[in-house]
Amino acid sequence: MNRSILMAAMLAFALPMGAMAEEEEEESELGLAGLLSAPNRQDLGKLILSAGAPVGGPLTLKSGKYYTLTIEADGSQELALEGAGFFRAVWVNEIVIEGIEIRPLGIDSLEFDEAGEAEISFIAVKPGSYFLKVPGSTGESQQVSITIE
């Protein structure tokens, strides 16, 4: 009887230890920073805002991956990019404008009154189809379709 209790106790301790070892293994793949670690990061390049010019091609993202997207306005016109649905489907880590890091709780759009650049760092979270578009525009070239898988 004592041997049965001892075996049960050993199994009870062994199971959580095995689960913890799996968690440690997953953490080591990403590093100590988890989802924010360097192996999980990808640069998406630039979207260009210019009067009458296409914004950019479609983007396909993976849920749980960390991305950096640069938006550059050439100053030819006051232009913005809106996409509340997209911004609700990602966790925005920061927006960097002229070296100033902004850590927002939420965002709906970015507007450029003159030439400039903004870099958005985020983790894709919610799978689905989204867009960033120039407000008031109807042409497909004035928007970027984004798919999160």
C-alpha positions in Angstrom: 0.0 0.0 0.0 2.8 2.4 0.9 4.5 1.6 -2.4 1.3 2.6 -4.3 1.1 6.0 -2.5 4.7 6.6 -3.1 4.3 5.9 -6.9 1.2 8.1 -7.1 3.1 11.0 -5.4 6.0 10.6 -7.7 3.7 10.7 -10.7 1.9 13.7 -9.4 5.2 15.6 -9.2 6.5 14.3 -12.5 3.6 15.5 -14.6 3.9 19.2 -13.8 7.6 19.1 -14.2 7.2 17.7 -17.7 4.8 20.5 -18.6 7.2 23.0 -17.2 10.0 21.6 -19.3 7.9 22.0 -22.5 7.1 25.6 -21.5 10.8 26.3 -21.0 11.6 24.8 -24.4 9.1 27.1 -26.1 10.5 30.1 -24.3 14.0 29.3 -25.3 13.0 29.3 -29.0 11.8 32.9 -28.7 14.3 34.1 -26.1 13.8 35.8 -22.8 11.7 38.6 -24.3 9.1 36.1 -25.6 7.2 37.5 -28.6 9.3 40.6 -28.6 12.6 38.8 -29.1 14.7 39.2 -32.2 14.0 35.8 -33.8 10.3 36.6 -33.9 10.7 40.0 -35.6 10.1 40.9 -39.2 10.4 44.2 -41.1 7.6 44.8 -43.5 9.3 47.6 -45.4 7.6 50.9 -46.3 4.2 52.2 -47.3 4.4 55.4 -49.3 1.8 58.2 -49.0 1.8 60.4 -52.1 -1.0 62.3 -53.9 -2.6 59.9 -56.4 0.1 57.2 -56.1 -0.6 53.6 -55.0 0.0 53.0 -51.2 1.4 49.5 -51.4 0.8 45.9 -52.1 -1.1 43.3 -50.0 0.5 42.1 -46.7 0.2 38.6 -45.2 1.0 38.4 -41.5 1.2 35.5 -39.0 -0.6 35.8 -35.7 1.9 36.0 -32.8 4.7 37.4 -35.0 6.3 40.9 -34.2 6.3 43.3 -37.2 7.7 46.7 -38.0 6.0 48.8 -40.7 7.3 52.2 -41.9 4.8 54.7 -43.3 6.4 57.6 -45.3 4.6 60.6 -46.6 6.3 62.7 -49.4 4.5 65.9 -48.4 2.7 66.3 -51.8 -0.6 66.5 -50.0 -2.1 66.2 -46.5 -2.7 62.4 -46.3 -3.7 59.8 -43.7 -4.1 56.1 -43.3 -7.0 54.7 -41.4 -7.8 51.2 -40.4 -9.6 50.8 -37.0 -10.3 47.1 -37.7 -6.6 46.4 -38.3 -5.4 48.4 -35.3 -7.9 46.4 -33.1 -6.5 43.1 -34.5 -2.9 43.9 -33.4 -1.1 44.8 -30.2 0.8 48.0 -31.0 4.1 48.1 -29.1 5.2 51.6 -30.2 5.0 54.2 -32.9 8.3 56.1 -33.5 8.1 59.6 -35.1 11.3 61.5 -35.4 13.0 59.5 -32.7 10.0 60.0 -30.3 8.6 56.7 -29.1 4.8 56.6 -28.5 3.2 53.7 -26.7 -0.5 54.0 -27.5 -3.4 52.1 -25.9 -5.3 52.4 -29.1 -5.1 54.0 -32.6 -7.5 54.6 -35.4 -5.4 56.4 -38.0 -2.2 58.3 -38.7 -2.3 61.6 -40.5 0.7 63.4 -42.2 0.3 67.2 -42.6 3.7 67.4 -44.3 6.5 65.1 -45.3 7.6 62.6 -42.6 7.9 59.1 -41.5 6.3 56.9 -38.8 7.4 53.5 -37.8 4.8 51.2 -36.2 5.9 48.1 -34.2 3.2 45.6 -33.4 2.3 42.0 -32.9 -0.4 40.5 -35.1 -3.0 38.9 -32.9 -6.5 38.3 -34.4 -6.6 36.4 -37.7 -8.8 37.9 -40.5 -8.8 40.3 -43.4 -8.2 44.0 -42.8 -7.0 47.2 -44.6 -5.3 50.5 -44.1 -6.6 53.1 -46.5 -6.6 56.8 -47.4 -9.8 58.2 -45.8 -12.4 59.1 -48.3 -10.8 57.2 -51.2 -12.5 54.5 -53.2 -9.7 53.2 -55.4 -8.1 49.9 -54.5 -4.6 51.5 -55.1 -5.4 53.8 -52.2 -5.5 51.0 -49.7 -3.4 48.1 -48.5 -5.1 44.8 -47.8 -3.7 42.9 -44.8 -4.4 39.3 -44.0 -3.5 37.9 -40.6 -3.3 34.1 -40.6 
